[in-house]
Amino acid sequence: MLQSSTIQPAASRPAVVSKAVSDGAQYLRVTEDGRNLWVADPASATPFGSMREATRMAIRLPAGLRAFGMPLQIELETYQLMNLH
């Protein structure tokens, strides 16, 4: 018998573009005019529809940035844990 699952398929999970910095991570926010800004809070980053879309955007950035696609939910949870004081 098959059981239903609440886990979304990987192709439909939102993701963000992230890069490592000395004090943690920064996330890509694409502005309305197409500029790329790096923000500390993943909640204010541009969400991509899937890991594939986020990874595609990351590899289009200059190689020196070493950016990666990361699952949005995991980044939000990590950010919250790291910022609880």
KAURZI-V594694 format. One record per helix or strand of 3 or more residues. SS is the DSSP state (a for helix, b for strand). FROM is the first residue (numbers start at 1). LEN is the number of residues. Records with the same first field share a line. If there is no record, write none. Layout:
SS=FROM-LEN  FROM-LEN
//
This chain:
a=10-3  42-3  51-10  63-3  72-11
b=15-7  24-7  36-4  67-5
//
